Amino acid sequence: MKLKKLLGSAILIFTLVFFSNVFAEKPEEKTKSEAYFPEQTFTFDRVLEGSQVIHDFVIKNKGNGPLAVERVKSS
């Protein structure tokens, strides 16, 4: 009887240790930024020389990490 309890306890402990990975928290996926531009280009109309022209370009981050805009270039 004592041997059955000992064997049962050992099996229970082994099962808990073996399946502990199932209940463990999964590590977060590697964070990665993903820039998305709804508007790729914008063509300005004719303007008088010296006039100020403004247009806002929207950049969305569809990733799960921080997005840093390090450089902007016009053509």
VENPEDA-V644779 format. One line per field, one symbol per residue. psi: psi as a letter, one per 40 degrees, with the letter a starting at -180 (. if undefined). A space follows every 50 residues. Layout:
psi->???
//
This chain:
psi->ddddddddddddddddddedddeihiiiihhhihhhhdhdihhiiiiihe ihhhhhhhhiheaeiihhheihhi.
//
